[in-house]
């Protein structure tokens, strides 16, 4: 390992009280306190994807993690999109299509029922994590000022160099460069441009590292020590892992989803708007494939509401074909081991690859 690389990683770990440069991705709906506590106890950083949580749930999550670990964690929110433009005829066609994959979809299913963003922001500040992160844009200046006044650092997720420069100018402390390989939702600032700006991590990471003066965290398609080492060689100060932790017992995802991840090759995932209306990478299952030829997806969160009955029934039945099974392109490298063992092993093996032992 070069002296510069080693110094970069050490400085990041010291700044965030970490023993190893591995962060858990803040996966909304898949970040139980036990998983974050395990990653944090092992010396990494836990995470909470708070998109679907109300203020009391945010406070409760933080309290549970702190009761199980004294390690660091981040809390994350989406930057809200403008109100969606509704199309009654399109939604009717979607309800008919979705009814073939699950229960009948009531007309009101598409009505947005999101959380209060300002109340969520206030709850995150009150929870006092080491880090608050963002996706889908940048936080308003007044919230950035409140974070900084509280001593909380802001990690901004970006998918292009232009977004990285925008986040740096807005006051971010760290840039999280998300390659197109990542599972779950794309962090694109403009929803309509997400599919046209799919940049792989190997191209994105060095370009972002060269463009900004901030530390960069790499995420997307990293699930083994080779990926960790490569990301650090390309300019990252740390890595963030999502799909690579989903088969751990602490994640507690549906067995059908976990089994699907274990079998997946990189080409067995696809980027689709079919589940939520926002572009996200999932396993190439029956519904996602059929949706490519079906009615055009409604915008987020209308599409998410419309697919809710199908997703709920599929999860109950363990039916992967209609399940929302987010997956990065490196899903097949994920292991069914305790989360603490996963992150410890990844760093030990990466150190060896980098010549640190």
N, C-alpha and C positions, 0 to 999 in steps of 0.2 A: 504494500500500500504506500502511495506517495505521502510525503510529510504533509502536503497541503490537504489531501483528502482526509487524512487522519485528524488533522487539526480542525477541519470543517465539521466532521462528525462529532468530535469531542466537544466543540463549542456549542453545537446544537443541544447535545445531551445535557451539558451543564446548565444551559439557559432554561431548560424545562425539567430539570431534576429527574432525568431518565438514566437508566443503566444501559439501555440499548436503543438504537435509533429506529424503532419500529412502532408505528401508530396503528391503532385499530380505526378502520373507516367508520364514520358515523352513519350507519345504515338504518334509516327510519323503518320501524316495525321489526327490526332484526338486531336489536342492540340491548338485550337484557342486562340488568346490572351485573349478574354473575360473570358474563363474558368480559365486560370492561374491567371488573375487579381482578379477574385472572390475568389479563394482559398487563394491567397496571402493577400488580404484585410481582410479576416477572420482570419488571423494570421498563416496560413500554408505556404507551399512553392509551387509556381507554377512550370510549367515545359514546355519545348519545345523539342519535338522529331524532331531534325533537319535533319534527314537522307535524306529527299527528297528535302531539301531547298538549294538554291544557296546562296552565300554570301550576296547579296542584300536582299533576303527574310529573312535571319537570322537577319540582322540589323533592318529590318522593324518590325519583330515580337517583338524584344526587345523594340523598341521605342514605339510600341503600348501598350505593357504591362506597361511600365513605365509611360505612359500618363494616365493610368487608375488605377494604384496602386503604392504605394511606398514599397510594400512588396518584399520578396526574391523570386528568381526563379532559376531553374537549366536549363542548355542547354545540350543536349545529342546527341552523335553520335555513330553509329556502328563502330567498328574497322573492316576495310575491310578484306574480305576473299581473298585468292589467286584467280587469274583469273580462271573462271570456265572451266572445260573440256567439250567441245561441242560434241554432238552426233547427226548428221543430221537425221539418221533414227528414233531415239527416238523422236526428235523434230517434225518430220513429223507425227508420230503417235499421239503425244500430240495435234498437231494442228487439226487433224481429230476428236479427242475426244472432244476437247474444242468447236469445231464448233457445236456440238450437244447441247451445253449449252448457246450459244450466237452467235455473228456474226462470219463469216469466219475469220480465223486468218492468216494474211499474213506471209510469210516466215521470213521477217525481224523483226517481232515482238519480237523475242527472243534475238535480239542483245542488249547487255548491254548498258545502257545509264545513268550510275550513275553520281553523282556529283563529283567534285574534292575534295577529302578528305582534302588535305593540305589547300586548299582555304577555306573550311568550318571551319577547325580548326582556321585559322587566323581570320575568321569572328567572331567566338565565343569569342576569346580573345578580339577582338576589342569591342564586345558588353559588355564585363565586367560583366557577371553575378556573383552572389555569389558563384555558384557551376557549374562546368562542370562535367557531368557524362558520363560513358561509358557502352557499352554492347557489347558482343561477343569477349571480349579480353581486353588487356591493351593498353594504349596509348604509343607511342614511348617515350623513355627517354628524348629526346630533347623537346618534347611538354610538358611533365610533368614538366620539369625545367622552361619552359616559363609560365605555369600556376602558379607555386609556386612563381615565380618572380613577377607576377601580383597580388598576394594575392588571387588567386582563388583556392578554394578547389576542390579536385577530389573525386567524389563518384563512386566507381567501382561496377557494377552489376556482381554477381556471382551466379552459380547454384550448386556448390559443395564446399566442404571444401578445396580441392586442389586448386581450382580457387581462393578462398578467400586468401589463403596463398600466391599465386602468385601475386595477386593484392596488398596485403600488402607489399610484398618485392619490388614491382615496384613503391611504393610511394603513394598509395591511402591514402586519409584522412578518408574515411568512406567506409564501405562495405555494399552494398545493396544485401541482401540475397533473391533471387527469387525462391520461391517454385514452384513446378510443377503445382500448381493450377492457376497460373497467366494466364491472357488472353494475346493474341498477341504473339510475337516471344519469343522463349526461348533465354536466354542470354548466352548459352553455348559457351565456348571459341573455341571448335572444333565442327563445324557443323555436321560432320558425327557421333559424339558421343551423340548428344542431346537426341535422342530417347532412348538411353541406360542408360542415367544418369538422369532419372526423379525422383527427390527427393522431397517429400512433405515438406511443410514449417515447420510442427511440428517436423520433424526429422532434417531438415537442420539448422534451426535457432539456437537452443541451441548448436549444434555442431560447427557452425561457431563462435558464441559468445565465446565459450570456446577456440577456436583455435587461434583467433587473438586478438591483443591488441587495436584494433580500435573500435570506435562506430559502431554498426550494425543497419541498417534500414531493416525492414521486409516487404516483398511484395509478393503478390500471395494469392488470396482467402480471402482478408480482405475487407469487405464491410459493416460491422456493428460494434457496440461498443464491442460486445463480441470478435470479431476478434482483434480489437485494444488492448483490455485489455490482451488477451491471448498472443499476440506478445510481449508486454512489459514484461509480467511475464516470458516469455521464453528467455529474454535477450536483446531484441531490445531497442534502445534508441528512436526510432520513427518508424512510419509505412508509407508505400507508397501505394497509392490507384489509380487504373486505371479504371477497369470496373465499380467500384462502383460510379464513377463520370460521366459515359457516358450517363445516362438518364437525367442528369441535362439540363435545357434549354440552358445554356451557351455552352454545348458541341456541340449542333446542328447536331447530327448524323441523318442519314436517319430514318424516322419513323418506317420502317419495321425492322430495326436493333434494335432500342430502344424497340419495342414491343417484339421482339424475346428475348431480355435480360430479360424483365419482366416475361416472361413465363418459362424461363430456370431453370431446376433443375441441380444440379451438373453433373449428368450423361448425360445431354443434350449438353455437349461440347466434343470436341475431339482434340487431338494434331495431326496436319497434315502438310505435306509439299506441299499440293496441290495448295495453292494460290501463294506462293512465292519461293518455293524451300528450304526455311529455316523452321525448325519446329516451328509451332505456334499453339496456342489454339484458336479455333473458335467454333461458334455454330454448332451443328450437323445438318447441312442443306443438301439438296439433292445433290448438287455438291460434297461437301466434302465427303459424304458417297459413292457416285458413284466412286469418284477418288481412294478410297481405293482399288477398284477392277480394275481400269483403268491402263493406261500406267504409268510406274514409273515417278515421277516428275523429271524434269531437275534441275540442281543446281541453287541456287540464283546467279545472278538476272535473269537468262534466263527464269526460270519458271514464275517469276513475270511479265516479258515482254509478255510471251505467254498468260497468263491469263488476261492481261490488257483489251483487247476488251470485254471479257465476263464480267469482273468486272465493267467496265464502263457502259455497257448496263444494267446490273442488277441494278446498283445504280440509273440509269436514270428511269428505269421502277418500282423501288421499289420492286424488286423480290428477296426476301430473299434467295430462294433456290440456287441462283448463286452469291449471294453477299458475299464479303469478310467481314464477321461479326465476328471480334475478340471478344472473351468473356472468362473471367475467370470462374472458377467453382462456385464462389459465385455470379454470375450474377443476380440471382433471388432476391438478397437482395438489389440491387441498387434501389434507389428511384428517382422519377421524381420531384425533388425539386431543388430550386436554390442551386448552389454549395456552397456558403457561409453558407447556413443553414445546408447543409449536414455535412460539416467538423466540424462546431460548435457543432451540435447535437452529432456527433460521439464522440467528446472529452468530452463533458459534461456527456454523458451516460457512457463512459469508466471510467471517474473519479469516478463516483458513484460505478461502479462495483469494482473498485480498492480500495474503501474506502477513497477516497481523499476529499469527501464532508461530 
